[in-house]
Amino acid sequence: MSPRVVPKKELGQHFLVDENIVRVIERLADLSAEDTVLEIGPGPGILTAFLADRVAHVHAVELDRSLEPVLRERLGARTNVDVVFGDALQVDLAALVPPPRKLVANLPYNIATPLVAESLAGLPSVEQWCVMVQREVADRFFAAPRTKAYGAVSVLLQLATERTGFHPVSREVFRPRPNVDSALVAFRRRPLPARFGELRTLVGAAFGHRRKTLANALELAGAAPRAQTVAALATLGHGADTRAEALAPDEFPRLLEALA
């Protein structure tokens, strides 16, 4: 990494510095010469340059404007990369041209979960994801019901995608060295369930008070009266004392229908 690059702790920056790990990313992302890729948080551009040499186009979205000269130097004469400076949670990613088919990134820790969750419906052109995240977050994405890691993002990801790959990543591939483990997780889009926006709201409310019963949690969130949820749960074969973590992902669309 260039000595001019100083990672900013307040931005959650842990730059990828080991070029060997990009080979794993290439395999998990199933890169092809026709791909248009969206990268969030390119940092000094190691992954960006690697992607640009293998795919048709790369959109790289970076919050830290001070990295512009470093990225320019790293990318050199490559003409198939657009670098967009801005907050990835605020930039209109769906308006990028050409539209991205894959999201491949070492995601900044502090935006990984909301960005992936937003991309499910907000980036309909994206068919595959390969993201580097904290190991705890990676485990949460495809956690099983009735486990501590299982939550709203687990339900949404498993309804909208299927996992295709997983690879633990050493702390030594980053600078500065993080205090947590990381992992690469890859997944592929499935058709979104009907009324996905309403479903997302329901799932968020269900896990908003995870120590409470599902019926109480939905009532507290203003999503449904307790008695209505208890009746809906009964049609799914669940009792009034059921908590959100007891429902499998595919039961939430059925719960939404029952509440209607």
Backbone hydrogen bonds in HBPLUS format (Angstrom, degrees):
<---DONOR---> <-ACCEPTOR-->    atom                        ^
c    i                          cat <-CA-CA->   ^        H-A-AA   ^      H-
h    n   atom  resd res      DA  || num        DHA   H-A  angle D-A-AA Bond
n    s   type  num  typ     dist DA aas  dist angle  dist       angle   num
A0005-VAL N   A0002-SER O   3.07 MM   3  5.63 164.8  2.10 117.4 122.1     1
A0011-LEU N   A0008-LYS O   3.11 MM   3  5.49 148.9  2.21 107.2 116.2     2
A0013-GLN N   A0008-LYS O   3.29 MM   5  5.60 169.6  2.30 150.3 147.9     3
A0012-GLY N   A0009-LYS O   2.96 MM   3  5.08 161.1  2.00 108.7 113.8     4
A0015-PHE N   A0175-ARG O   2.87 MM 160  5.24 136.6  2.06 145.4 136.8     5
A0175-ARG N   A0015-PHE O   2.87 MM 160  5.24 144.4  2.00 140.4 152.1     6
A0017-VAL N   A0173-VAL O   2.86 MM 156  5.67 174.5  1.86 158.3 159.2     7
A0021-ILE N   A0018-ASP O   3.30 MM   3  6.04 145.8  2.43 115.6 121.7     8
A0022-VAL N   A0019-GLU O   3.33 MM   3  5.51 142.4  2.48  98.7 108.4     9
A0023-ARG N   A0020-ASN O   3.15 MM   3  5.70 149.7  2.24 110.2 118.1    10
A0024-VAL N   A0021-ILE O   3.06 MM   3  5.24 126.3  2.36  99.0 112.3    11
A0025-ILE N   A0021-ILE O   3.11 MM   4  6.52 155.3  2.17 146.5 153.5    12
A0026-GLU N   A0022-VAL O   2.86 MM   4  6.08 153.1  1.93 142.0 149.0    13
A0027-ARG N   A0023-ARG O   3.15 MM   4  6.40 153.7  2.22 139.8 145.5    14
A0028-LEU N   A0024-VAL O   2.92 MM   4  6.19 172.1  1.93 159.1 160.9    15
A0029-ALA N   A0025-ILE O   2.82 MM   4  5.79 155.8  1.87 151.8 158.3    16
A0031-LEU N   A0026-GLU O   3.45 MM   5  5.76 162.9  2.48 151.9 156.8    17
A0030-ASP N   A0027-ARG O   3.19 MM   3  5.15 147.3  2.31  97.5 107.2    18
A0035-ASP N   A0032-SER O   3.16 MM   3  5.57 166.9  2.17 116.2 120.3    19
A0056-ALA N   A0035-ASP O   2.89 MM  21  5.47 129.5  2.15 138.8 154.4    20
A0057-HIS N   A0035-ASP O   3.29 MM  22  6.77 153.3  2.37 148.9 150.9    21
A0101-ARG N   A0036-THR O   2.75 MM  65  5.43 158.9  1.79 142.2 147.5    22
A0102-LYS N   A0036-THR O   3.21 MM  66  6.54 153.8  2.28 154.2 158.2    23
A0037-VAL N   A0057-HIS O   2.87 MM  20  6.26 164.1  1.89 154.5 155.3    24
A0059-HIS N   A0037-VAL O   2.81 MM  22  6.21 163.7  1.83 164.6 170.3    25
A0038-LEU N   A0102-LYS O   2.78 MM  64  6.17 160.2  1.81 159.3 166.2    26
A0104-VAL N   A0038-LEU O   2.92 MM  66  6.15 149.9  2.01 152.0 161.9    27
A0039-GLU N   A0059-HIS O   2.76 MM  20  6.06 168.8  1.77 166.3 167.7    28
A0061-VAL N   A0039-GLU O   2.88 MM  22  6.29 163.3  1.90 165.8 170.2    29
A0041-GLY N   A0061-VAL O   2.82 MM  20  5.94 170.0  1.83 167.2 163.8    30
A0045-GLY N   A0042-PRO O   2.99 MM   3  5.14 158.5  2.04 133.8 132.3    31
A0049-ALA N   A0045-GLY O   2.98 MM   4  5.99 170.0  1.99 150.2 150.7    32
A0050-PHE N   A0046-ILE O   3.28 MM   4  6.42 159.3  2.33 140.7 146.7    33
A0051-LEU N   A0047-LEU O   2.84 MM   4  6.07 162.1  1.88 157.7 161.9    34
A0052-ALA N   A0048-THR O   2.90 MM   4  6.11 164.1  1.93 151.8 156.6    35
A0053-ASP N   A0049-ALA O   3.14 MM   4  6.32 140.7  2.30 144.0 152.5    36
A0054-ARG N   A0051-LEU O   2.87 MM   3  5.28 159.6  1.91 115.0 121.7    37
A0055-VAL N   A0051-LEU O   2.95 MM   4  5.99 136.5  2.14 163.6 177.1    38
A0058-VAL N   A0080-ASN O   2.90 MM  22  6.33 151.1  1.98 157.4 166.3    39
A0082-ASP N   A0058-VAL O   2.87 MM  24  6.30 163.1  1.90 165.7 171.3    40
A0060-ALA N   A0082-ASP O   2.81 MM  22  6.11 171.7  1.82 165.2 168.1    41
A0084-VAL N   A0060-ALA O   2.74 MM  24  6.03 162.8  1.76 157.1 163.2    42
A0062-GLU N   A0084-VAL O   2.86 MM  22  6.24 155.3  1.92 155.2 163.6    43
A0086-GLY N   A0062-GLU O   2.90 MM  24  5.91 147.8  2.01 122.6 133.1    44
A0067-LEU N   A0064-ASP O   3.16 MM   3  5.92 167.4  2.18 119.4 123.4    45
A0068-GLU N   A0065-ARG O   3.09 MM   3  5.64 167.7  2.10 120.9 123.1    46
A0071-LEU N   A0067-LEU O   2.90 MM   4  6.10 164.2  1.92 165.4 170.0    47
A0072-ARG N   A0068-GLU O   2.90 MM   4  6.06 159.9  1.94 153.5 159.6    48
A0073-GLU N   A0069-PRO O   3.01 MM   4  6.13 155.9  2.07 140.3 146.2    49
A0074-ARG N   A0070-VAL O   2.94 MM   4  6.15 160.5  1.98 147.6 153.3    50
A0075-LEU N   A0071-LEU O   2.86 MM   4  5.93 166.0  1.88 154.8 158.2    51
A0076-GLY N   A0072-ARG O   3.05 MM   4  6.00 138.7  2.22 137.9 147.6    52
A0078-ARG N   A0075-LEU O   3.14 MM   3  5.81 164.6  2.17 142.5 143.7    53
A0090-GLN N   A0087-ASP O   2.80 MM   3  5.24 156.7  1.86 116.0 124.1    54
A0091-VAL N   A0087-ASP O   2.82 MM   4  5.99 152.5  1.90 162.1 170.9    55
A0093-LEU N   A0091-VAL O   2.90 MM   2  5.60 121.8  2.24 112.0  95.2    56
A0095-ALA N   A0092-ASP O   3.07 MM   3  5.61 158.4  2.12 112.5 119.2    57
A0096-LEU N   A0093-LEU O   3.23 MM   3  5.55 169.5  2.24 112.2 114.9    58
A0127-GLU N   A0101-ARG O   2.72 MM  26  5.55 166.5  1.74 145.1 144.6    59
A0128-GLN N   A0101-ARG O   3.42 MM  27  6.87 154.4  2.49 149.0 155.6    60
A0103-LEU N   A0128-GLN O   2.94 MM  25  6.46 155.3  2.00 151.9 159.7    61
A0130-CYS N   A0103-LEU O   2.86 MM  27  6.31 152.1  1.94 164.1 165.3    62
A0105-ALA N   A0130-CYS O   3.12 MM  25  6.70 150.9  2.21 148.7 156.7    63
A0132-MET N   A0105-ALA O   2.80 MM  27  6.24 155.5  1.86 153.7 160.2    64
A0107-LEU N   A0132-MET O   3.09 MM  25  5.82 130.7  2.34 140.3 149.5    65
A0111-ILE N   A0108-PRO O   3.14 MM   3  5.87 167.8  2.15 124.6 128.4    66
A0115-LEU N   A0111-ILE O   2.97 MM   4  5.83 157.9  2.02 156.0 162.9    67
A0116-VAL N   A0112-ALA O   3.07 MM   4  6.19 166.8  2.09 152.6 156.0    68
A0117-ALA N   A0113-THR O   3.02 MM   4  6.14 168.0  2.04 155.9 159.7    69
A0118-GLU N   A0114-PRO O   2.88 MM   4  5.96 158.4  1.92 145.6 151.5    70
A0119-SER N   A0115-LEU O   2.99 MM   4  6.12 145.9  2.11 143.2 152.4    71
A0122-GLY N   A0118-GLU O   2.87 MM   4  5.59 148.1  1.97 154.3 161.1    72
A0123-LEU N   A0119-SER O   3.10 MM   4  4.82 148.8  2.20 116.6 118.3    73
A0126-VAL N   A0123-LEU O   3.06 MM   3  5.74 154.1  2.13 120.1 126.9    74
A0189-ARG N   A0127-GLU O   2.81 MM  62  5.11 169.0  1.83 151.9 151.9    75
A0129-TRP N   A0187-PHE O   2.90 MM  58  5.36 162.3  1.93 163.5 167.1    76
A0187-PHE N   A0129-TRP O   3.00 MM  58  5.36 152.8  2.07 137.8 144.5    77
A0131-VAL N   A0185-VAL O   3.05 MM  54  5.62 161.2  2.08 154.1 150.4    78
A0185-VAL N   A0131-VAL O   2.97 MM  54  5.62 160.1  2.01 152.0 156.8    79
A0133-VAL N   A0183-ALA O   3.03 MM  50  5.73 163.8  2.06 161.0 161.7    80
A0183-ALA N   A0133-VAL O   2.88 MM  50  5.73 148.1  1.99 164.0 172.0    81
A0137-VAL N   A0134-GLN O   2.96 MM   3  5.21 121.2  2.32 102.8 117.4    82
A0138-ALA N   A0134-GLN O   2.91 MM   4  6.26 161.7  1.95 158.0 163.8    83
A0135-ARG N   A0181-ASP O   2.79 MM  46  5.30 170.6  1.80 122.3 122.3    84
A0139-ASP N   A0135-ARG O   2.89 MM   4  6.10 157.9  1.94 152.1 157.3    85
A0140-ARG N   A0136-GLU O   3.13 MM   4  6.27 140.7  2.29 132.2 142.7    86
A0140-ARG N   A0137-VAL O   3.03 MM   3  4.94 119.4  2.41  92.3 108.1    87
A0141-PHE N   A0137-VAL O   3.03 MM   4  6.34 144.7  2.16 150.6 159.2    88
A0143-ALA N   A0140-ARG O   3.37 MM   3  5.02 171.5  2.38 107.4 105.2    89
A0146-ARG N   A0245-GLU O   2.82 MM  99  5.11 139.7  1.98 139.0 146.2    90
A0150-TYR N   A0147-THR O   3.22 MM   3  5.40 144.2  2.35 103.1 112.9    91
A0154-SER N   A0151-GLY O   3.12 MM   3  5.26 121.7  2.47  99.6 114.3    92
A0155-VAL N   A0151-GLY O   3.15 MM   4  6.51 159.0  2.20 156.0 160.9    93
A0156-LEU N   A0152-ALA O   3.05 MM   4  6.34 169.9  2.06 158.2 160.1    94
A0157-LEU N   A0153-VAL O   2.98 MM   4  5.98 168.3  1.99 147.2 150.9    95
A0158-GLN N   A0154-SER O   3.04 MM   4  6.07 160.1  2.08 146.4 152.3    96
A0159-LEU N   A0155-VAL O   2.98 MM   4  6.13 135.3  2.19 144.1 155.8    97
A0160-ALA N   A0156-LEU O   3.05 MM   4  6.18 146.8  2.16 145.1 153.7    98
A0161-THR N   A0157-LEU O   2.72 MM   4  5.53 141.1  1.87 150.3 158.3    99
A0190-ARG N   A0160-ALA O   2.65 MM  30  5.24 162.9  1.68 147.3 141.4   100
A0162-GLU N   A0188-ARG O   2.84 MM  26  5.38 145.5  1.96 145.6 157.0   101
A0188-ARG N   A0162-GLU O   2.84 MM  26  5.38 158.7  1.89 151.3 154.2   102
A0164-THR N   A0186-ALA O   2.81 MM  22  5.38 166.6  1.82 129.0 133.7   103
A0165-GLY N   A0186-ALA O   3.28 MM  21  4.76 146.4  2.40 130.2 122.0   104
A0186-ALA N   A0165-GLY O   2.92 MM  21  4.76 172.4  1.92 131.6 132.2   105
A0167-HIS N   A0184-LEU O   2.87 MM  17  5.00 150.1  1.95 146.9 149.9   106
A0184-LEU N   A0167-HIS O   2.78 MM  17  5.00 168.4  1.80 146.9 149.2   107
A0169-VAL N   A0182-SER O   3.03 MM  13  5.21 167.1  2.05 130.2 126.2   108
A0173-VAL N   A0170-SER O   3.45 MM   3  6.07 174.6  2.46 114.5 115.7   109
A0174-PHE N   A0171-ARG O   3.36 MM   3  6.06 166.2  2.38 121.1 122.5   110
A0199-LEU N   A0195-ARG O   2.91 MM   4  6.14 155.2  1.97 151.4 159.7   111
A0200-ARG N   A0196-PHE O   2.80 MM   4  5.99 152.3  1.87 148.4 154.7   112
A0201-THR N   A0197-GLY O   3.19 MM   4  6.47 154.9  2.25 142.8 148.9   113
A0202-LEU N   A0198-GLU O   2.94 MM   4  6.21 158.8  1.99 149.4 155.2   114
A0203-VAL N   A0199-LEU O   2.89 MM   4  6.11 164.6  1.91 154.4 158.0   115
A0204-GLY N   A0200-ARG O   2.97 MM   4  6.10 162.2  2.00 147.4 152.5   116
A0205-ALA N   A0201-THR O   3.01 MM   4  6.22 156.9  2.07 146.7 152.7   117
A0206-ALA N   A0202-LEU O   2.86 MM   4  6.07 152.3  1.94 147.6 156.2   118
A0207-PHE N   A0203-VAL O   3.12 MM   4  6.38 151.6  2.21 150.9 155.9   119
A0208-GLY N   A0205-ALA O   3.20 MM   3  4.92 154.7  2.27  96.1 103.7   120
A0212-LYS N   A0209-HIS O   2.92 MM   3  5.63 159.5  1.97 123.1 129.9   121
A0217-ALA N   A0213-THR O   2.86 MM   4  6.09 158.5  1.91 154.7 161.7   122
A0214-LEU N   A0242-THR O   2.75 MM  28  5.97 176.1  1.75 149.0 150.3   123
A0218-LEU N   A0214-LEU O   2.97 MM   4  6.15 162.4  2.00 153.4 156.5   124
A0219-GLU N   A0215-ALA O   3.18 MM   4  6.29 150.9  2.26 137.3 145.4   125
A0220-LEU N   A0216-ASN O   2.88 MM   4  6.08 160.6  1.91 151.2 156.3   126
A0221-ALA N   A0217-ALA O   3.06 MM   4  6.25 145.3  2.18 141.2 150.3   127
A0223-ALA N   A0218-LEU O   2.79 MM   5  5.01 147.0  1.89 163.5 160.6   128
A0222-GLY N   A0219-GLU O   3.04 MM   3  5.02 153.6  2.11 101.1 109.5   129
A0228-GLN N   A0225-PRO O   3.11 MM   3  5.38 121.7  2.47 103.2 117.3   130
A0229-THR N   A0225-PRO O   3.16 MM   4  6.52 156.3  2.22 155.3 161.9   131
A0230-VAL N   A0226-ARG O   2.93 MM   4  6.20 161.5  1.96 157.6 163.1   132
A0231-ALA N   A0227-ALA O   3.06 MM   4  6.25 156.3  2.12 143.0 148.7   133
A0232-ALA N   A0228-GLN O   2.96 MM   4  6.21 153.5  2.03 142.5 150.4   134
A0233-LEU N   A0229-THR O   2.79 MM   4  5.99 161.4  1.82 155.8 160.3   135
A0234-ALA N   A0230-VAL O   3.11 MM   4  6.28 147.6  2.22 139.8 148.1   136
A0235-THR N   A0232-ALA O   3.12 MM   3  5.37 129.3  2.39 100.7 113.1   137
A0236-LEU N   A0233-LEU O   2.90 MM   3  5.11 142.1  2.04 103.3 115.2   138
A0238-HIS N   A0233-LEU O   2.94 MM   5  5.10 168.9  1.96 140.5 137.3   139
A0237-GLY N   A0234-ALA O   3.06 MM   3  4.94 157.7  2.11  99.9 106.7   140
A0242-THR N   A0239-GLY O   3.24 MM   3  5.62 160.5  2.28 117.5 118.1   141
A0246-ALA N   A0243-ARG O   3.01 MM   3  5.68 163.2  2.04 120.5 126.0   142
A0247-LEU N   A0244-ALA O   3.10 MM   3  5.77 163.2  2.13 121.6 126.1   143
A0251-GLU N   A0248-ALA O   2.91 MM   3  5.40 159.8  1.95 119.4 126.2   144
A0252-PHE N   A0249-PRO O   3.17 MM   3  5.78 154.8  2.24 115.8 122.2   145
A0255-LEU N   A0251-GLU O   2.84 MM   4  6.11 143.9  1.97 144.6 155.6   146
A0256-LEU N   A0252-PHE O   2.92 MM   4  6.19 157.4  1.97 151.2 156.6   147
A0257-GLU N   A0253-PRO O   3.06 MM   4  6.35 158.3  2.11 144.1 149.3   148
A0258-ALA N   A0254-ARG O   2.92 MM   4  6.12 154.8  1.99 143.4 150.8   149
A0259-LEU N   A0255-LEU O   2.86 MM   4  6.09 152.5  1.94 151.9 158.9   150
A0260-ALA N   A0256-LEU O   3.14 MM   4  6.37 135.5  2.35 138.6 149.9   151
A0260-ALA N   A0257-GLU O   3.14 MM   3  5.14 129.8  2.41  93.1 106.6   152
